[in-house]
C-alpha cells in the first residue's frame, strides 16, 4: 500500500477501437461500483455524465459487437486488489 491512489480517467472503454480505450489503465484491473453495487459486465463508463454501458444479454449487432444498454446513476471506478497467491497468509488448510 505504498503506492498513492491513482487518478482514474473520466471515461474509459473496453473497445480497442474507441478513443477512450486505455490499455495501461485496464491492465491494472479496473472495477466499477454503480449505485453502490459492484458491476462486472461494464463495457464503458463516464463519471462526469453519470452513466455506464452494459451488455444486453447475448445479443450482438450486425458487426458482432455486443448490444449495450446505457444506465444512469452514480459511477465509482476503482483499482481492483491483486489476487492473493494461494498458500499465502490467511489461507485455510485441510487436515
FENHU-V949183 format. One record per residue. RES is the residue in one letter. PSI is psi in degrees with one decimal (NA if undefined). Layout:
RES_PSI, RES_PSI
This chain:
X_22.6, X_-20.4, X_135.8, X_157.4, X_134.9, X_142.4, X_125.4, X_143.5, X_152.0, X_-35.2, X_136.2, X_141.7, X_150.4, X_-14.9, X_118.8, X_-19.6, X_-10.5, X_145.7, X_-11.8, X_11.3, X_130.3, X_101.2, X_-34.5, X_-39.4, X_-43.2, X_-30.6, X_-21.9, X_-16.7, X_98.3, X_130.7, X_154.5, X_128.4, X_118.4, X_116.8, X_38.8, X_-5.8, X_138.0, X_127.0, X_140.6, X_-6.0, X_30.7, X_127.6, X_-33.9, X_151.1, X_159.8, X_118.8, X_-47.9, X_-35.0, X_-12.7, X_51.3, X_158.6, X_156.9, X_127.2, X_152.4, X_139.7, X_81.8, X_-139.2, X_13.5, X_142.8, X_150.9, X_-176.8, X_-11.7, X_0.6, X_3.5, X_149.4, X_139.6, X_139.0, X_158.1, X_136.3, X_123.3, X_136.7, X_140.4, X_-163.8, X_123.2, X_125.9, X_98.7, X_152.3, X_159.6, X_125.4, X_146.0, X_140.9, X_145.2, X_138.5, X_136.9, X_144.2, X_145.2, X_4.6, X_-170.7, X_135.9, X_-2.6, X_133.5, X_142.7, X_146.3, X_148.7, X_NA
